[in-house]
Amino acid sequence: MGNAGAELERYPNMVSRGARRCGIHAVVLLIALLAAGDGAALTPNADPRFRDGANHHLGDDGVVAELGRQPGPGEERIRSHAHLLAVRRMLGLRPATRPELEGRRAELLDDLDAYIAAGTTPVNERLPWRTPVFIDDAGRVCAVGYLIERSAGRELAETIARGHRYEYLEEIAAAMPEVRAWVASSGFTLDELASIQPGYEAPIVETWSAWDLAKHPIVDGPFEESSDDGTTSGAIEGGAMTGSWKRVDAHGALVGTGDFSHGAGVWRSVYPDGAAMAEGPFVANRPHGQWSFHHPSGAVAATGRFDGGVRAGRWRFYHDTTRPTPIATGSFAGGRPSGTWHHFDSAGRLLAVSSDANLREWTEGFGGYLLDILPGQDGIRHQVHQGNVAGDSHRLDAIMSRDGRERLYVHARTNEVFDRAGQKLERVAGAWRTCSGGFTPARERAASSGNLAALHGLIFRDQESTPCARPRPVPSARGRRLDQLFASVAAVRSLSPDFVRRLALGVGSVEEAAAEIDDRGDTPVAALADVHDLAKVLAANMAWYVEWPHVDGRFLAVFRTLPGYAVRGR
């Protein structure tokens, strides 16, 4: 297999697409702790050397070197461009893997220069996490895909995209002999080529916004605008929408209609089969006033207000049931979830409470959310704090026993477990052991008091797992308590409704996702573990802004059917 084969041996525990799909890193860690054999408990299928940011090898190091600062929200094109400039400079200083491949390497570097100059940036329209996108829905190819296209043909690039669109290059090379052969003949190592491959931002609601025809007027007369999602047509008179308007999707199916006078009217969105999706008023060319959303079954999915095209005030979201049963209630401010939200199981019982009220406890002014999952019959409490720094997610879980004797912290970035005294805990060969966790006095105080957000703010910079020096065995009675805590969290707390599972997976059905995972050889149980538990869906989708699939996923679907909405800032 040449260089590609040799380097693949360095990545025995690849981050699987299935694991990324469900955001299961922290929760599967809890399951792994119970099944772990020899060695420290690490997240299954996760290579700890992989990094968040523009690239899974370099993170945002190249971006910071180019810009002199961390990239911010809305700077995805800048982030990708700066990363490619930095990695191109690095690769230009290195020799080919073999002298006879110097010419091929030089040709591919010229192709990379052309790609950077063109400013091509694929868009992740599907998956709710940062991920590579080999070729996106609009046919835009990623940087490595372009190099393959130029040297081996578009057909190979499209074959890769059909089977491995969202995978890392290491995963693609492991699965495809022809890609391994291309790497071996390129003059680059697999590491070098993987260092080029960008990861693209998740499709978050905050990047979508309505047009402002008062600030950016459109010429009067017939209007037609096309995008990757479809085509909007109508007429403009006096700078405002007038007469009949419609929107069709990328396949030509009607997804929305409305009649307008001076920019005011009522819009009705429909699913491709004609079932009602959403309905509400437009004022001044944008949604404004009370709106209602519907499940494909016809049941009410959500009700609330838009203010000038932006989600505002209190909204209620419902299970797909004949009798309206809440699944989430809360308020929006500036288009984002704000304050305290309540989450309910399929029977309408309170399941969890989330809040952004703890932002001051988090670090450097970046956003954070605290999810408090109500105890089940065993009385075990589970909290999750997530926040973002420069677009990279950070998560800390807390698990507390009913009697308060145990309070454990699971650090998702390092796969480490600590107790309330700051002692590190590991499960090795079926038994627990403990050692010093190296906590500072400030961390010890936050851990002892149960202030999860404050503790997270103190430890979020620690990216590396440290060996357990001079470990001591944990008494068997306590070991059994620890196992009970983790088993409780790993168990399904409340079964997710089917429509939530579909939204979380981005597919038509859960069975379709399982079949797709089976075809790739992943483990369906691990890949689908989180989406079956509503509490874990809530926890796994708070990484940047809150991205609960039944909330933001619902809005993303509706936005694609409305006139004037588009992705901004990418």
GIPE-V924860 format. One record per pair of residues at least 12 apart in sequence whose ideal C-beta (glycine too) atoms are under 6 Angstrom apart, sorted by the first residue. I is the first residue (numbers start at 1). J is the second residue. D is the distance in whole Angstrom. If there is no record, write none. Layout:
{{I,J,D} {I,J,D}}
This chain:
{{1,180,5} {2,184,3} {3,97,5} {3,184,6} {3,189,5} {4,173,5} {4,180,4} {4,183,4} {4,184,5} {4,190,5} {7,190,4} {7,191,6} {8,174,5} {11,47,6} {11,170,5} {13,45,6} {13,47,5} {14,171,5} {15,46,5} {15,50,6} {16,45,4} {16,522,5} {17,166,6} {17,167,5} {18,517,5} {18,522,4} {18,527,3} {19,45,5} {20,129,6} {22,530,4} {22,531,5} {23,540,3} {24,529,6} {24,530,5} {25,43,5} {25,412,6} {26,395,5} {26,397,6} {26,412,4} {27,530,6} {27,536,5} {28,43,6} {28,44,6} {29,43,5} {29,415,6} {30,486,5} {30,489,5} {30,490,5} {31,490,4} {32,44,6} {33,427,5} {33,486,5} {34,486,6} {36,427,5} {38,429,5} {40,426,5} {41,427,5} {42,415,5} {43,415,5} {52,392,4} {53,392,6} {54,79,5} {54,83,4} {54,198,6} {55,83,6} {55,195,6} {56,168,6} {57,194,6} {57,195,4} {58,195,6} {62,83,5} {62,86,3} {62,87,6} {63,79,5} {63,82,4} {63,83,5} {65,86,5} {66,82,4} {66,85,6} {66,86,5} {67,82,5} {70,390,4} {74,569,3} {76,201,5} {76,570,5} {77,121,5} {77,570,6} {80,121,5} {80,198,5} {83,198,6} {84,116,5} {87,195,5} {87,196,5} {88,112,6} {91,192,6} {96,187,4} {97,187,6} {101,187,4} {104,187,5} {105,187,3} {108,147,5} {111,147,6} {111,150,5} {115,143,5} {115,146,5} {120,140,6} {122,136,4} {122,140,4} {122,142,5} {123,136,5} {124,200,4} {125,137,6} {125,203,5} {126,506,5} {127,166,6} {128,202,5} {128,547,5} {129,202,5} {130,199,4} {130,201,6} {130,202,6} {131,166,5} {131,199,6} {132,197,5} {132,199,6} {133,200,5} {134,160,5} {134,161,4} {134,165,5} {135,161,4} {137,228,6} {138,228,4} {143,196,5} {144,169,6} {144,193,6} {144,196,5} {144,197,5} {145,157,5} {152,182,5} {160,172,6} {169,193,6} {169,194,4} {169,197,5} {170,194,6} {204,545,6} {205,552,5} {205,555,5} {206,545,6} {207,567,5} {207,568,6} {207,569,6} {208,559,5} {208,565,6} {208,567,6} {209,568,5} {210,286,4} {210,309,3} {210,564,5} {210,565,5} {211,564,4} {213,239,6} {213,285,5} {217,239,5} {218,236,5} {220,236,5} {220,237,6} {222,235,6} {223,236,5} {229,560,5} {230,247,6} {230,248,5} {230,249,4} {230,250,5} {231,248,5} {232,247,5} {232,563,5} {240,262,5} {240,263,4} {240,285,6} {241,260,4} {241,263,5} {241,285,5} {242,260,5} {244,259,6} {245,258,5} {245,563,6} {247,561,6} {247,563,6} {253,272,4} {255,270,6} {255,561,4} {256,269,4} {256,561,4} {263,284,5} {263,285,4} {264,283,5} {265,282,5} {266,281,6} {267,282,6} {269,558,6} {269,561,4} {271,296,5} {275,296,5} {276,294,5} {277,294,6} {278,293,5} {278,558,5} {279,292,6} {286,308,6} {286,309,4} {287,306,4} {287,309,5} {288,306,6} {288,308,6} {290,305,6} {291,306,6} {293,554,6} {295,320,4} {297,320,6} {299,320,5} {300,318,5} {300,324,6} {301,318,6} {302,317,5} {302,554,6} {303,316,5} {310,335,4} {311,332,4} {311,335,5} {312,332,6} {314,331,5} {316,329,5} {317,550,6} {317,551,6} {319,346,6} {319,497,6} {320,499,5} {325,348,5} {326,344,5} {326,348,6} {327,344,6} {327,550,6} {328,343,5} {328,551,6} {329,342,5} {336,545,6} {337,546,4} {340,355,5} {341,354,5} {343,538,6} {345,494,4} {351,494,5} {352,371,6} {352,373,5} {352,535,6} {352,538,6} {353,372,5} {354,369,6} {354,371,5} {355,370,5} {356,369,5} {358,370,5} {358,453,4} {361,453,4} {361,454,5} {361,457,6} {362,387,5} {362,453,6} {362,457,5} {363,457,4} {363,460,6} {366,387,6} {366,388,6} {366,389,5} {367,387,6} {368,387,3} {369,386,6} {369,542,4} {370,385,5} {370,453,6} {371,384,4} {371,538,6} {371,539,6} {373,535,5} {378,488,5} {379,402,3} {380,485,6} {380,488,4} {381,400,4} {382,399,6} {382,489,5} {383,398,4} {383,452,5} {384,397,5} {384,539,4} {385,452,5} {385,453,5} {385,456,5} {386,542,4} {386,543,5} {388,544,5} {393,543,3} {394,460,5} {395,412,4} {396,411,6} {396,456,4} {397,410,4} {398,452,5} {399,485,5} {399,489,6} {406,481,6} {407,420,4} {413,463,6} {414,465,4} {416,465,6} {418,437,5} {420,447,5} {420,448,5} {422,437,5} {422,439,3} {422,444,5} {422,447,6} {423,437,5} {424,437,4} {424,468,6} {426,468,6} {432,474,4} {432,479,4} {432,482,6} {433,471,4} {433,473,5} {433,474,6} {434,472,6} {434,474,5} {435,468,4} {435,469,6} {435,471,5} {442,458,6} {443,458,5} {492,532,6} {492,533,4} {493,533,6} {493,535,4} {494,534,5} {494,535,6} {496,531,6} {496,532,6} {496,534,4} {496,537,6} {500,549,6} {500,550,5} {501,531,5} {503,549,4} {503,553,4} {504,531,5} {504,537,6} {504,549,4} {505,531,6}}
